[in-house]
Amino acid sequence: MSIAPKQAKPADARTSTEPQEAFVRFRGVSKSFGALQSLRQIDLALYEGRCAALLGPNGAGKTTLIRIVTGLLAPTSGSVRFQGLAPGADPRALIGYLPQHPAFYGWMSGSEFVRYAGRLCGLSKREAAARGTELLERVGLGAAAGKRRIGGYSGGMKQRLGLAQALMHRPKLLVLDEPVSALDPVGRRDVMDLLRELKQETTILFSTHVLHDAEELCDDVILLQEGGISISGAIGDIRGLHRTPALTLEVEDNRPARMQLGEWLSGLSHPSIASAALLPGEYAVKLQVRDADEARIYVLRQVLERGLPLAKLEIGHASLEDIFLKAVDAP
């Protein structure tokens, strides 16, 4: 089950902050592999100068959509058009692509690889060398790392190198498939900061399972479910459509407090509370509520009556993760 389409913003709807013409437009795109239909009737627009998050559970069709927009797969039906290109023209010169698992020549150094990528993109030898040096510094692979063989790189270093090669020819569309999946927390923060800068230079399509990253970085959201679009549009508009109040209650981090919280949660029943779920760690619970004021009074009364060792009580609204879980019917 997915959230009803009439509640979601249409895939090609515009807000007042969006440009008038889509940079990339999907019309009726479907893709089948034999009897398996991976994508079905995708109508979608990507707008210039914006970052769109591509979300969805495993098997939803994200990788297939990415391979179609990058020209690695042809759709079974429908079309993908790029602004300024004639129908049938090759758009690959406009696209920079970082797959989830980039492949490299392990015997090359990082510097040699980006220069090689630049030459393949049509840069002169001098341009490729200068651009490669600039980008290696920008992605956090300085001169020393650039001289090392790629075979000795960590997974995070390879991800950074892949981002550098994707940017060599200054693409108008940067397509990233799980770009921070191999990075440690410091590396993830560095790359997220870089992507925030790149938003000012190019259009980004960003596939991720980390919903916090999508919420932090992206302007638009595309949620795929079973090969079709469940929700799409500007992230602010989506939050507005699904802006349900929420309370997060956290108790002290010890075994007795967790047991008290679990006992209270097992018997929780009140008209103001729509749903409740334990958060990872089992010492906090998130309540989706119908009436924030009524729910707050009820929860505070319960804390006092039951002697729950309260550590924190927050009142907010549904996050992108809450919307995602509702859309895909996750428990």
N, C-alpha and C positions, 0 to 999 in steps of 0.2 A: 504494500500500500504506500502511496506517496501523498504528500499534501496536495489538495485539489488545485488544478491548474488555475482556476479562477482567483485563488488567493495569491498566486505567485505573479511576479512581474514578468511580462513576456520577454523571451530571450533577446529580442532586438529593440526593446523599449528604451527610450532615452530619457535622461534627466536633464535639467537645465545646465548641468556642468559638462555634458558630453558634446562632442563635436557633431555636426549635422550629418556626416556621411561615415558609414562603417568602413574601417580599413580592410577587414576580412569579413565575408558573409557566407555562411552555410545556408543552402536552400534545399530542404528535403533530402539531406544526406543519410543514406542507409549503407550498411556494410554487412555482408553475409559471408561466412566461411562454410560452404556446403549448406547443411541444414541449420547451422548455428547463426543466428542474427545477432551481431555484436552491437550495431547501432541501428536505430530506427527513426527515420524522419526527423533528423536534427535540423532545426531552424535556429540560427545563432548568428550574432554579430559581435565582432571585436572592434573596439573603438581606439583610434590612434591616441597614443600618449596615456593609456590606461593599463593597469595591471589586473588581469582576470585570474581568479583561482578556479582551477578545475578540480572538483571534489567528487567523491563517490566511493562506495565500498568496492572491494576487490571483485573484478568481473563486470563492473558497470559499463566498461567501454572507454575508459579514459585514455589508455595507451593507443587504442585503435583510432580515436579521434585525433590524438597528437600525430600519429603516423600519417593520417590523411592530410592534415593541414601542412605538414612538412613535405608532402609529396612522396613519402615512402610507400604509401598504399593508395590505390585508386578506389573511390567509393563504388559500390555496386550500383547505386542510383543517386541522383541529386548532383549538386555542384558546389564548389568552393571558389569564390571570386575574390581577387585582391584589387583594392582601389588602384586605378591607373593602369592595370594590366588588361590586355585584350583576352577574351575567352580562349582558353587553351594555352596561353602563354605560360612559360615556366617561371614560377615565383621563387625558386630556391635562392636566387641572388639576394632576395629581400629578407631571408630567414636565417637566424642563428639558432642552433639546436643543441641542447645538452640532454642526452638520454640518461635514464636512471643508472645504467651501468655502461659508462663510456669505455671504448676500447682504444688502446694505444699501442705503439711499437715500443716495447720495453727497453730495447737497445738504444733508443734515442734519448737525448736529454730533453728536459722540459722546454728549454730555449729552442732547440732544434725542431721540436714538434710544432710549436706555435709558428715558427717561421715557415715550416712546411705547409701548415694549414693556410697561412697567409698567401703563399705562392699559389696554392690550389684555388684560392678565392680571386686570383688575378692581380694581387699586389706585386709591385716590383720587389726585387731582392732587398733594396734599401728600405722601402716602405714596410715590408714584412718584418725586418729586423727591428726597426724603430717601434712599430706597433706592438710587436711581441714583447719587447723589453718593458714598454709602458704597461701592458696588460698583466704581465707576470707580477709586477710590483703592485698593481691595483688589486689583484686577487690574493695577495699575501704570499706569493712565491718570489722572493727576491733573487738577487744575482746568484747567491750560493746554491739555492734550491734549483734555479734554472739550469745550472751546470750539471746537476746530478742526473743519472739515468732514471727514466720513468719506472723501470722495473724495481727500483728501490723505494718508490713513493708509497706512502700510506694511502688508504682509501680516501681520506679527506683531501690529501694533496692532489690525488687524481681528479677528484670532483672539482677542485679549484682550477686545475689545468684545463679540464673540459669546459669550464665557464669561460676561461681566457680564449680558447679556440673558437667558441661560439660567437665571441664578440669581435674577432679579428677584422671582419669586413664591415663593421658598423651596421649591423642589420636593422631593418625597420620593425621586424617582429622577432622577439627573442622567446623561444619555446623551451621550457624547462620541465623535465620530468623528474620529480622528487630531488631537487638540486641540493638539499641539505641532509639527505638521508644518511650519508656516510660521515657526517661531521660531528665532532665533539661539541659541547655547549659553547666554547669560545669560538670555534670555527663557524658554528651556525650563526652566532651573533654577527660575526664579521661579514659573512656572506649576505645575511639579511640586510645589514647596513649598506652593502654594495648594491643590492637589488633596489633598495630604496632610492639610491642615487640614480640608478639606471632608468627608473621610471620617468625621470625628467628627459631622457634621451630617446627612448624607444618604447614600443608597445610590448607588453609581456603577457604570455600565457603560462601559467604556473601551476603544475599539477602537484598536489601534496596530500599526505594523510595527516599532517600536523595542522589541525584546525586553528590553533592559536596563531601560527605563522600566517595563514590565510587572512585571518581577521586583522592582524597587525599590518600586513603589507599591501593587501589587494584592494582595488576600488570596486571590482565586480566579482560576482560569484556565479559559477555554473555547476549545478549539482546534477550528476548523472545517476540514474537508477534503472537497472535492467535495460541499458542501451538507449534510454530516452531521457529527455530533460525533465527533471522533477521541479527544480527551482532555478531561476536565473534572474540576474538584474544587478543593479547597484547595491552594494552591501548595506548602505544606509537605508535604502528603501525596503530591503528584505528584513532588516531588523525592525523597521516600523510596522511592517505587515504582521510580524510574529512577535510583537513586543509584549509578551506576557511577563508579569512580575514574578520574581523568584526570591526566596529566602535561603541563605546558607547558614546552617547552624553547626558550630564546631565545638567539641568538648575537649577536655584535657587529654593529652596523648598518653594514656595508661590503660591497662586491661580493665579495671573496674569501670572506668568512664565509658569505654567502648561497649561493655556489656550493658550498662544502663541505657546508652543510646540505642543499642539494638533492640532491647526490650520495649523501649518507648516507640520505636519505629514500627515494630511488629503489630502493635495495637493502635497505630495512628489512624484516626478517622475523624474528619471535620469538614463541614461543607465548604470552608474557605480554601481547602488544600486539594489541588487537582491530582498531584502525584508526588512521590518522594523516592529518593534513591540515595543509597550510601555512596560516598565518594571514595576513591582509592585511599587505603589506609584505615578505613572503617572507624574514623573518629570524627567525621563530618558528614552531614546529610544536606542534600539540595532539595528544596521544596518548590515545585511549580504551583503557584497559588492563583485563585480566582479573585480574591479581594486582599490586597496587601495589608491594609490597616487591620482588618479583622484577623488575618492570619498572624500578624505580628503580636497582637494582644493575646491570642490563643497560645502561641509558642512561648511567649514570656511567662504566661501563667503556668504552663506545663513545666518550664524550667524551675520555677519557684516551688511548685507543689511536689515535684519529683526529686528536687535537689540535684538536678543535672549539673555537673561541674562545667559550666559554660566558659569557653575560651574566647569565642568570637561569634557575633551574629551580624550578617551582612544582608542588606536589602538591595536588590538590583533587578535586572531583567534577563530574559533568556539570551544565552550566548549563541554564537554561530554553531557551537557543538550541540547545544540543545536543539536547535532548528534542524541540524543534520540528522541527529538521532531520531527525531520525530518523523522526518521525511523518509528515512529508510526503515522505519519501524523497528529500530533496535530496542532491545529490552532495557 
